[in-house]
Amino acid sequence: MNMPARMLRLLSLLQSRRDWTGADLAERLGVTDRTVRRDVERLRELGYPVHGTTGATGGYRLESGRDLPPLLLDDDEAVAVAIGLRTAAATRGMEESAFRALAKLEPVLPDRLRRQIDALGSTVARIPFGGTPESDPSALGVLAAACRDREAVRFTHKGQDRKVEPHSLVTLFRFWYLLAFDPVKRDWRMFRVDRIGAPRTTGHRFPPRDPPEEPGAFVARRLTSAPYRYPASALVQAPAAVVEARLVVALPGKVEPVSATTCRVHLGADAIEPIAADLLLCGADYALEASDEVVAALREVGARLTGTRPGPPAGPGSR
């Protein structure tokens, strides 16, 4: 049975936001509250789990059901989903599910949208940085929904049970990070999603809370200042903007202006090679500030590059 256009519009509204008052829906649809109630009952008869909410205003919410109901997407949303699925199809752990979803979505796309997506796919090349992104579709799904609905989550992380208020997910290079507020620590924390175990929602909702800066910048700064095996810094004889443009990766806070012609580059990694690469890419004279261990490790890299590192000692019987 075909669904009337008004009911399709009602379903689209219910899918776009978690909670709606009857008055808001009636205003959006240009109908009476009674018509909204009747259309909601019809959606329930068709299998959509529309629940009534209590409180001073009351309203409606499209809950999770046993089966996935049809989703209504506008043009921009459909293009975004298709492009996202194509990207996910190249992501470790999500290939099969992404291809299955694409196989269902792309055949029903209007020609005008399919042409847009095909054009984008044929003109944009993806360059993986540092390997294929790690991801667990089920964990990402739980965390993304919790961020959207402002619902606290529990999980294990580094052997500890944690309960946090999730805010957003950030992807950077090979990894996904969860930015969340920790009520126990009373501070913002970030967690690598591949290190999160058994994430689950708690049913506890929390009021909106803003992080100290934009989520991407927050994660980038934390990564820049993280404790690494090889920490160092260099006073470079070149302007900050020039050095930032030369570096392959210049996270916020990594390059700090000192004067109009000099800057300080904050270096850190668990392997010495990335530090050596950054120093070379600076393309200018610099004064290195580092421990003896870092200096010795950099000398070892230099010896390998020039082929002057001594070989292994000769074994018995060698000539």
Wavefront OBJ file of the C-alpha trace (Angstrom):
o trace
v 0.000 0.000 0.000
v 1.367 3.397 -0.935
v 2.012 5.807 1.868
v 0.452 9.288 1.532
v 2.921 12.120 0.973
v 2.059 13.697 4.323
v 2.903 10.511 6.190
v 6.201 10.227 4.321
v 6.988 13.762 5.413
v 6.047 12.854 9.009
v 8.298 9.794 8.882
v 11.158 11.896 7.516
v 10.774 14.363 10.390
v 10.720 11.584 12.991
v 13.920 10.154 11.526
v 15.711 13.508 11.506
v 15.461 14.234 15.236
v 15.087 12.116 18.338
v 12.158 13.900 20.035
v 9.271 15.912 18.606
v 6.307 17.531 20.324
v 2.938 17.049 18.702
v 2.655 20.816 18.254
v 6.009 21.011 16.435
v 5.019 18.211 14.061
v 1.631 19.764 13.395
v 3.261 23.116 12.592
v 5.831 21.546 10.260
v 3.150 19.563 8.426
v 0.523 22.304 8.417
v -2.107 20.060 10.023
v -3.878 19.725 13.369
v -2.643 17.815 16.400
v -5.452 15.326 15.806
v -4.199 14.617 12.272
v -0.694 14.071 13.625
v -2.041 11.535 16.152
v -3.950 9.722 13.403
v -0.906 9.589 11.107
v 1.283 8.342 13.942
v -1.185 5.518 14.586
v -1.037 4.619 10.906
v 2.755 4.486 11.016
v 2.531 2.157 14.010
v 0.187 -0.108 12.083
v 2.768 -0.252 9.293
v 5.407 -1.413 11.786
v 7.231 1.792 12.656
v 7.948 1.894 16.431
v 6.723 5.437 17.160
v 6.512 5.857 20.914
v 4.757 8.590 22.846
v 6.881 10.573 25.277
v 5.696 11.896 28.613
v 6.288 15.217 30.314
v 4.890 18.715 30.303
v 4.872 18.944 26.527
v 4.680 15.295 25.502
v 5.468 14.165 22.005
v 6.762 11.389 19.796
v 9.951 9.446 19.251
v 10.909 6.903 16.607
v 12.486 4.129 18.661
v 14.609 1.195 17.635
v 12.584 -1.797 16.539
v 13.283 -5.429 15.772
v 13.765 -4.724 12.078
v 15.316 -1.822 10.224
v 12.503 0.273 8.712
v 12.896 2.123 5.397
v 14.917 5.313 5.760
v 13.988 8.506 3.948
v 16.958 10.476 2.667
v 17.003 13.766 0.840
v 19.395 14.279 -2.091
v 22.304 15.622 -0.042
v 21.950 12.864 2.551
v 21.820 10.137 -0.100
v 24.975 11.439 -1.791
v 26.766 11.705 1.565
v 25.782 8.157 2.546
v 26.877 6.696 -0.804
v 30.225 8.488 -0.690
v 30.712 7.409 2.917
v 29.985 3.795 2.016
v 32.459 3.886 -0.844
v 35.086 5.164 1.563
v 34.139 2.539 4.150
v 34.503 -0.166 1.517
v 38.256 0.552 1.634
v 38.371 0.499 5.439
v 39.619 -2.555 7.256
v 36.827 -4.323 9.096
v 34.033 -2.628 7.148
v 34.577 -3.840 3.584
v 31.902 -6.530 3.407
v 29.135 -4.628 5.196
v 29.874 -1.461 3.178
v 29.691 -3.334 -0.134
v 26.386 -4.960 0.871
v 24.900 -1.588 1.790
v 26.142 -0.032 -1.463
v 24.575 -2.850 -3.432
v 21.212 -1.960 -1.891
v 21.505 1.824 -2.091
v 23.030 2.613 -5.477
v 20.434 0.780 -7.653
v 17.597 2.900 -6.233
v 19.384 6.243 -6.527
v 17.941 8.645 -9.106
v 20.138 9.023 -12.176
v 21.011 12.623 -11.286
v 22.456 11.542 -7.925
v 24.231 8.502 -9.322
v 25.978 10.735 -11.846
v 27.161 13.055 -9.067
v 28.562 10.160 -7.053
v 30.217 8.532 -10.071
v 31.777 11.858 -11.061
v 33.177 12.363 -7.585
v 34.491 8.812 -7.460
v 36.246 9.192 -10.804
v 37.933 12.501 -9.965
v 39.004 12.008 -6.345
v 41.907 9.750 -5.380
v 42.287 8.456 -1.853
v 45.804 8.315 -0.461
v 45.938 6.170 2.690
v 48.246 7.624 5.320
v 50.105 5.135 7.463
v 48.082 2.089 6.386
v 44.412 1.221 6.256
v 42.199 2.832 8.932
v 41.329 0.519 11.798
v 37.656 0.405 12.735
v 35.021 -1.796 14.319
v 31.640 -1.045 12.718
v 29.620 -2.176 15.749
v 31.666 -0.112 18.198
v 31.551 2.951 15.959
v 27.787 2.554 15.597
v 27.201 2.374 19.352
v 29.455 5.348 20.057
v 28.089 7.492 17.232
v 24.487 6.938 18.393
v 25.463 7.747 21.976
v 27.119 11.009 20.843
v 24.008 11.957 18.883
v 21.550 11.099 21.688
v 23.739 12.414 24.548
v 23.616 9.056 26.292
v 26.399 7.935 28.638
v 28.371 4.854 27.639
v 30.359 2.225 29.496
v 33.360 0.364 28.132
v 36.705 -1.073 29.120
v 39.867 0.831 28.273
v 43.385 -0.277 29.206
v 41.936 -2.792 31.634
v 39.691 -0.297 33.435
v 35.920 0.124 33.367
v 34.954 3.631 32.265
v 31.668 5.524 32.120
v 31.783 8.743 30.107
v 29.575 11.287 28.380
v 30.454 10.959 24.663
v 30.600 14.087 22.545
v 32.018 13.226 19.113
v 34.125 10.852 17.038
v 37.261 12.057 15.280
v 39.183 10.145 12.621
v 42.852 10.889 12.118
v 45.216 8.885 9.912
v 44.714 5.194 10.811
v 42.556 5.582 13.888
v 39.209 6.720 15.289
v 39.103 8.661 18.565
v 36.198 9.244 20.949
v 36.079 12.653 22.613
v 34.119 12.432 25.873
v 33.666 14.090 29.254
v 34.646 11.943 32.227
v 32.396 12.838 35.201
v 34.749 11.099 37.655
v 37.847 12.949 36.440
v 35.720 16.045 35.774
v 37.685 16.642 32.596
v 37.644 15.897 28.880
v 39.313 12.729 27.662
v 39.949 11.056 24.335
v 40.018 7.323 23.708
v 41.257 5.385 20.702
v 38.253 3.392 19.532
v 40.278 0.291 18.656
v 41.311 0.143 22.336
v 37.739 0.413 23.614
v 36.200 -2.870 24.676
v 32.494 -3.775 24.745
v 30.993 -0.253 24.453
v 27.362 -0.116 25.562
v 24.840 2.582 26.322
v 23.569 3.051 29.869
v 20.201 4.731 29.348
v 21.463 7.740 31.317
v 21.170 11.011 29.397
v 23.178 14.110 30.178
v 22.790 17.818 29.363
v 24.810 19.321 26.486
v 28.400 20.155 27.332
v 30.926 21.879 25.051
v 34.577 20.774 24.907
v 37.250 23.443 25.411
v 37.860 23.598 21.645
v 36.689 22.099 18.370
v 36.856 18.258 18.631
v 39.357 17.806 15.802
v 41.673 20.447 17.236
v 41.363 18.952 20.727
v 42.397 15.485 19.533
v 45.216 16.878 17.406
v 46.642 18.889 20.300
v 46.479 15.912 22.648
v 48.344 13.805 20.125
v 50.959 16.527 19.703
v 51.598 16.725 23.459
v 51.310 12.988 24.208
v 54.235 11.325 26.022
v 56.424 9.634 23.417
v 59.547 7.513 23.655
v 61.514 10.093 21.652
v 60.539 13.672 22.622
v 62.438 16.615 21.132
v 62.077 20.124 19.789
v 63.962 22.228 17.279
v 64.412 25.972 16.899
v 64.189 26.338 13.118
v 65.528 29.304 11.154
v 62.430 29.707 9.002
v 58.946 31.247 9.446
v 56.286 29.037 11.025
v 54.000 29.170 7.966
v 56.830 27.995 5.699
v 57.717 25.072 7.964
v 54.069 24.031 8.400
v 53.686 23.890 4.624
v 56.766 21.664 4.297
v 55.807 19.095 6.914
v 53.695 16.154 5.808
v 51.751 16.297 9.074
v 51.518 19.560 11.011
v 49.016 19.045 13.818
v 47.851 22.152 15.712
v 50.520 23.236 18.178
v 53.337 21.316 16.480
v 54.854 24.432 14.891
v 55.046 27.447 17.203
v 56.094 30.883 15.901
v 58.998 32.429 17.803
v 59.670 35.447 15.603
v 58.933 36.525 12.056
v 61.824 34.389 10.798
v 62.048 31.530 13.319
v 59.784 28.924 14.826
v 59.895 26.032 17.256
v 58.870 22.586 16.048
v 57.694 20.184 18.741
v 58.681 16.641 17.862
v 57.719 13.319 19.379
v 57.253 9.724 18.289
v 57.701 6.183 19.485
v 60.128 5.569 16.613
v 63.037 7.790 15.669
v 62.473 7.810 11.886
v 59.474 10.230 11.900
v 61.534 12.743 13.892
v 64.404 12.470 11.414
v 61.965 12.960 8.542
v 60.435 16.083 10.130
v 63.868 17.614 10.707
v 64.802 17.043 7.070
v 61.492 18.454 5.826
v 62.005 21.682 7.793
v 64.441 22.595 5.013
v 66.381 25.063 7.152
v 69.078 25.245 9.813
v 67.926 24.356 13.299
v 69.112 23.954 16.871
v 68.000 20.599 18.277
v 66.878 20.271 21.885
v 66.814 16.587 22.777
v 68.165 13.990 25.170
v 71.336 12.022 24.547
v 69.173 9.016 23.655
v 67.371 10.945 20.916
v 70.621 12.375 19.538
v 72.214 8.918 19.454
v 69.173 7.465 17.698
v 69.271 10.252 15.092
v 72.977 9.591 14.494
v 72.077 5.951 13.882
v 69.497 7.023 11.289
v 72.084 9.240 9.605
v 74.566 6.375 9.469
v 71.980 4.134 7.854
v 71.134 6.811 5.288
v 74.759 7.349 4.277
v 75.719 3.677 4.444
v 78.428 4.372 7.019
v 76.979 2.302 9.832
v 79.460 -0.451 10.798
v 78.328 -3.894 9.748
v 77.959 -6.848 12.089
v 81.185 -8.365 13.403
v 82.654 -11.050 11.221
v 81.772 -14.578 12.261
v 84.167 -17.492 12.754
v 85.705 -18.668 9.528
v 84.808 -15.520 7.559
v 87.363 -13.826 5.384
l 1 2 3 4 5 6 7 8 9 10 11 12 13 14 15 16 17 18 19 20 21 22 23 24 25 26 27 28 29 30 31 32 33 34 35 36 37 38 39 40 41 42 43 44 45 46 47 48 49 50 51 52 53 54 55 56 57 58 59 60 61 62 63 64 65 66 67 68 69 70 71 72 73 74 75 76 77 78 79 80 81 82 83 84 85 86 87 88 89 90 91 92 93 94 95 96 97 98 99 100 101 102 103 104 105 106 107 108 109 110 111 112 113 114 115 116 117 118 119 120 121 122 123 124 125 126 127 128 129 130 131 132 133 134 135 136 137 138 139 140 141 142 143 144 145 146 147 148 149 150 151 152 153 154 155 156 157 158 159 160 161 162 163 164 165 166 167 168 169 170 171 172 173 174 175 176 177 178 179 180 181 182 183 184 185 186 187 188 189 190 191 192 193 194 195 196 197 198 199 200 201 202 203 204 205 206 207 208 209 210 211 212 213 214 215 216 217 218 219 220 221 222 223 224 225 226 227 228 229 230 231 232 233 234 235 236 237 238 239 240 241 242 243 244 245 246 247 248 249 250 251 252 253 254 255 256 257 258 259 260 261 262 263 264 265 266 267 268 269 270 271 272 273 274 275 276 277 278 279 280 281 282 283 284 285 286 287 288 289 290 291 292 293 294 295 296 297 298 299 300 301 302 303 304 305 306 307 308 309 310 311 312 313 314 315 316 317 318 319
